[in-house]
Amino acid sequence: MATQNKKKSKLFDFFDFNRDNRPDALEEDTTPTLKRYFKVLGRRFWKLISLNVMMLPMIVPVLICFYLYFGIDQTPTANSLIFQQLYGANLINPSPESTFLLDLFGAQMNIPVYGVATYVGMGICIVFLAVTFGWQNIGVTYILRSMVRGEPVFLWSDYFYAIKRNLKPAFFLGLLDFAAIVLLGFDIMYFWNQTGSFWLDVGFYGICALIILYFFMRFYLYLMLVTFDLSIRKLLKNALIFTMLGIKRNLMAVLGVVCITAFNIVLFPLFAMTPFGIAIPLILPFLYYFAVTAFTCAYAAYPIIDRYMIAPYVNKNDEDDEEIAELPEETNES
C-alpha cells in the first residue's frame, strides 16, 4: 500500500505545474551526474516546454527566410547547361538524334523567383534576428542556469531581468555570435560546392573543424556572460579554454543532443502510417526540442565553469574567513 501511494504521489507530482518553482532540497546531492540530469529534466519538464515556446522568435525568422528563399514563386528551367545549344540545333535541323539528346538533357527543374517582397521579408527577418539574438540567448541562458543550479525559476521575470542586466554586452556578443554563425555557414556551403583540389579540400576540412570548435565554445559564452562581468575578448578566450578542459562533458552533451534528435527522427516512420501522418513529428520539436537540447548543453557546461571560475573563488573566501576567525584577540596593556 505504501509503495502504491508513493508511485501515485510521483505521478501527481509530475503533473504538478507549480513544482518547477520549488528549489532543490538542501540535502539533495547536486553533483552533476547523469542521474541528476534526468531528475532535473523531469522536475523542470513543463518549464522547458514553456521555455521552448519563448525560444521560437529565434527559430521562426529562420524558417520564414527558408520559405521565402525556396518556396515562394518558382519557374521551370533546364537542368543541363547544353540544353540551349541542343534546342537551337533541333530547331535548325531536326533529326532523331537531336530529338533524343534534347529529351535526354532537357529535364526541367523549378528554381525560385525573387522579387522585392522576398528581399524585404528576408531583410526584416535577418535584421530582427541579428539585433535580438544576444538578448534572446542571454534570457534563455539565465533560466537554464537557474535550472542547472536547482534554483527557483520564474520564466518571464527571469528572462527580462537577465536582458536588462546584460543589455549592452549581450547585444554585442549576439551580433558577433550571429555574424560568426552566418559566416561559418556560408563558408561550409562554399567549400562544399568547390571541393576538388587539394587546397579547397584543406579549406573544407578546416571550416568543419572551426564549426565544431565554435559549436562547443557556444556552450560557455552566454553562461559566462550571465554569471561574470567579462569583456567579449575574455569570454572568447575562456570559452576556448573550457572547450578543451570540458571535452568529456562536451561530448556527452553532443551524445545527448544526437539521442534527442534521433528520437524525433524515429517518430516520422512511426507516425507515417497513422491518420496524423508526419504532422506530429513536425510539430513536436516546437514544443520541446530546442529547450531540451539547450538544457542538455547548459547542464554539461556549467559544472566546468563552476569548477574553474567559481569554486576557487569561493574556497579562497572561505579560507580567508577562517584565518580571520583564528586571529587572536588584541589585549589592552596598561
N, C-alpha and C positions, 0 to 999 in steps of 0.2 A: 504493500500500500504506500509506504514511504517513497519507494522508487518511482511508482506511478505519479505521485504528487510532484516529485522532483522533475520528472520529464515534462509534466503538464506545465509547471511553472517556467521551465526553459522555453517551451513552445510559446506561451503567452508573452514571455519576455522578448522573444524575437519580434513579435508584432507590436511591441510597446514602442511607440514613436518617441516618447519622452526619454527613453533610456539613453539616447545619444547625447543628451545634455549632462549626463552624470559623469563625473571624473572617475578615473580608475581608483580602486580602493588603495589605501596607503600601504597595506600589507601585501598587495599583489606584486608578483615578480614582473618587473618591467624590462628584463633582459631581452634584447631584440632578436628573439629566436623565431623559427618558422611557426612554432606552436602559437606564440603570441600574435604573429601576423594574422593567422586565421581567427584568433579570438577577437582582435581589434576589428578585423574586417567584418565579422558577424555583428559586433556591437554597433558599428557605425554604418551598417548597410543602408539604412534609409537615408541617412545624411549624405552618403555618397551618391545615391540616386538624385537627391535634390541638387547636390553639387554638380553632377553631370549636366543637369538642365542649365545651371548657371554657366557652364563652360561652353554651351552651344554658340554664343557670339564669337568664339574663336574658330568654330568649325563651319558654321553656316556661310560666312563670306567666302570661304574656300570652295564650298560646294556650288555657290552661286557663280563664282568665276569659272569653274569647270563646266557648268551648264552653259554659260554664255559663250565659252570658247569652243565647246564641242557640239552643243545640242541646239543652238538657235537655228537660223536659216542655213540650209545646205544646198549645194548644187552638184550634179554629177559631172565627173571629169574622167579622162582616160588615165588608166593606171600606168601605162607604159610611155616612155619618152619618145619612142619611134612611131607612136600611133599617128601623129600628124603626117609624117612622111608616107606611111602606108596608105593613109586615107587619100592623100593627094595623088599618089601613083595609081590607086584604084579608080579614081575619077578620070584620069587621063587615059589609062589603058587597062580597063578591067579584064581580069583573067581569073581562072580557078585558083591559081597560086596566090595572087594578090588578095583575093577574097578570103582564102584560107588563113593567110597571115593576118589579115585585118580582123578576122574572128578570133584568132589566137591572141593577138596583142591589143585587142580593143575592149578589154574588160573595163567596166566603169566602176568608179567609187565616188562616194559623196564626200565633199570637203566643205567645211563651214564657210559661210559668207559673213564677213564682218561689216557692220555699219556703225554709225555714230552712237546709237543706243548701246551697242555691245561694248565699245570702248569706254563710254561714260559709266555704264554699270560696273564694269571691271575696275575702272579707276576709283569709283566710290568705295567698293569693297576693299581694294588694296590700301587706300588711304586710311579707312576706318580701322582695318586690322593693324596697320603699321603704328598708328597713333595710340591705340588702346592695348596693344599686345603686351607690353610690360605691365600695365595696370591690371589686366585680367590675370596674368600669370602670378603676380605678387599676391593678389587677393586669394586665389585658389591655393597657393603655396602656404600662406599663413594658416588657412583652415586645415590643410593636410598636416602641417607641422604640429598643430594642436592635437589632431587625432593620434599622431605617432607618439606624442608625449603623454597621451592619456588625459588631456585636459578637457574641460567642457567646451563645446562648440556651439556657437550661435551664428548661423550662416551669414545672414545679411549684415549684421553689425560687425562681425569679424572681417568680412570681406571688404567693406568700405573703410573700416578702421585701418586695415593694412595699406590700402591705396592712399588714404590721406596721410598716413605716417611716412610713406615712401614715395610720395608723388613725383618728385623730380628724379631721383636715381632710378626708380622703376621705369620712368618714361625713356630715359636714355639707354638703359640696359635693354629695354624692349625693342627700341629702334635697332640697336646693334644686333640683338638676337634675331630679329626679323630679317635684317639685311643678310646675316650670315646664313640663315636657312634658305633664303631665296637664291643667294649666290652659289651655295653648295648644290642646290637642286638644279640650277641652270648648268653648272659645270658637269654634273654627272650625266645630264641629258646630252650635253655637247660631246663629251668623250665617248658616251655610249654609241653615238652615231658616227664617230670619227675614228674608231679603232681600226688598226690595220698595220701601222708602222710601229717601230719599237718605242719611239718617244711618246706617241699617242697612247700606247698601252701603258707606259710608265705613268703618264698623266692620269689615266683612268684609275689605275690601282692606287695612286697617290690620293686622288679625290675620295675614293672609297675609304681609305684609311682616315682621312680627315673627317669624313662624315661619321664614322664610328667613334672617333675620339671626341668630336663635339657632341655627339649624342650622349655620351657618358658625362661630359662636362655640364650639360644642361641639368643633370640630376642635382647639382650642387649650387648653381648660380643663384637661383631665386631663394633657395633655402638659406644661403649665407646672407643675402641681401636683407631678408626679412628678420634675420637674427642679429646681424652685426652692422655697424656703421663703417663700411669699407668702400674704397674707390673701385671703379669698374676694373681698373688695371689689376688691383689686388684680388678682386673677385675672380677674374680670369686665371690669374696665377694660381690661386688656391684651388680652384676647380680642376685645373690641370694636375696639380699635385694629388688631390684627393682621388682623381680618376685612377692614378697608379696605386695609391695606398689602399683603396677600397675595391680593388679589381674583383675579389671574390664575391663581395656583396653586389657589385655591379652586374656580374654575370648571372647571379641568382635573380636579380631584378629582370634581366633580359629573358631568362627562362620563364619567369612568371608572366611577363608580357606575351611571350610566344604561346604559353599554355592558354591564356585568356583569349588570344586571337584565334588559336586553333579550335577552342570551344565554340566560338561564334561561327567559324567556317563550317564545322561539323553540322551545325544546325541547318545549313542550306539543304543538303541531301535528305536530312531527317524530315524537314517540313515540306520538301518539294512535292511529295505525294499526298499531302493533306489539302483540304479545301483552302487553307490560308496561303499555300504556295510559299514563295520566298519573302512574303511581306513581313513576317515576324522576325526572321534573321536580319532583315534590313533595318527594322525599327529598333531592335534590342540595343545595338550599340549606342543609340541616342538616349538610352535610359541608364546604362551602367558602364559602358566600355571605357570611356575617356577618364572618368573619375577613378575607376578601379585601377587602371594601369598607372595613372599618376600617383595614386596612393602607394602602389607597389614600389615605384621608383623612389618616392619620398621615404618609405619605410626602410629601404636599403641604404639610402644615402645619409639620412640624418644621424644615425649612430656613428658614422665616420667623422662627421663634423663635431659631434659631441665629444668623441674620444680625443681628438687632436686640438680642438679650439675651446671647448667649454670646460671639460673635466680638469685640465691642467690649471686653468684659472681658478676654478672652484676649490681645488685641492690646495693651491697656494694660499688662498684667503683663509682656508681652514687652519693651515699651519701657522699663518701669521696670528690668527686669533688665539691659538693655543700658546704661542710664545708670549703674547701679551698677558694671557691669563696666568702664566707661570712666573712673571716678573715679581720679585719680592716687593712688598710694600715699603715705601720710604718712611723712615722714622725721624722724628724731630729731635735733634740733640740740643740740649740746653747749653 
